[in-house]
Amino acid sequence: MRKRTLLLSITAASIAGAAAFGWVTIRRGFSARDNPSVVETYVAETARRLSVPASERNATNPFPPIPEVLTEARAHFADHCATCHGNDGSGKTQIGQNLYPKTPDMRLSNTQNLTDGEIYYVIHNGIRLTGMPAWGTEEKDEDSWKLVVFIRHLPELTPAEEREMEALNPRGPAEKQEEQEEEQFLNGKPSKQSQNKHHRNIPKEEKR
């Protein structure tokens, strides 16, 4: 009888605690600008750890950290990952800092202490209810394993490597046009915009 009463008390307390947490969360709103609470962070990290099967967690990276692999993975990261994570893996980007939860600094222990298998699993399968998509196909993919090699290298990333990555970052139409105009200016060629402006300013008599 006492055990049953204790069990009911614990269950009631758990329900009350969950209800209170839910109420506080709702009252705070659902803005992505907020930082996850300590409870949310703990639950999320625990769920991430438990969601990775033991066989995947202990998987060995088939690619060694040799220059050829790092060069390929660095280019891949700059083109596909840096928009959210930044070239240096800090997550200090406009998108990364406005996600909920915010993009982590992968140079720090929360990422670096994960096994290669865990990092691969996150890249390949993504994380639900976050901004991290699943990048891999259903089959094993080599690109994700190579990215693991580069992520391990992030704490030692050099300024020269970052500059190289900047040239590989995706650019929008406006940025591409600006670069093209700068290149034309340096080569002594007027841009289309300046040509059109000059054409509009020519008096009608001269155009004839």
Steps between C-alpha positions, in 0.01 A plus 500: 500500500781739591683421175188572301449829681863597443474413131185707464668793677802484271278478192290794614812706573642418158179601326483821700863579420447435129186715500682783678792479257259505205315800639821696556619413149174615344500820702854574381387462141653299218748753367806347335704785650490339844760257629381152602461455874728273701231233503449520123874482437539197727205319345619577146858384563378185673257425217776552244730263685235231542381530139833386358517117488803351672621350173493846338651675801805277495545505121851571375562776247634336183685819401824609670576870566737535205537825297303370201199410713515827696519708182194330349303516825594866557362593158183298564452667839549848353241435229237307698544565874654844555174689438381386843818387672750760372828408334664464841218287646412762761137525393523880509295560187172682445315175441684299764431747779131533414418130510352328805711358644783715368770337291769369738869588494638174363851585618391446861475185709126443446583403142864398522429250780252311283626187330562502126196278462277744689613798291449301181154391614396862564625615158351204317162485677449854633334590832126530536344828618818696420643671193731204432377309190593149395765538230567139415302250297371179656828335411832579665665803342867586480449878506357493853795296625742746342314787669564326832874524425467873433289562812776340707740746336293812579682590827826522299357677193746761369423851368630392159252212490216736595592739218502209257153399620361853456553469125293180502204632703167518313418848367169654401432681170569844651838391636594337171408816309700715740805275459462510122481879499807524723690268268394704195603822673843359585539390138405846375165393358185696593217297645165462322340718766739788438466453123122524520526805724736667255270414209202659674695822554598543132300786342255397228694697239817298567311169493383584148 
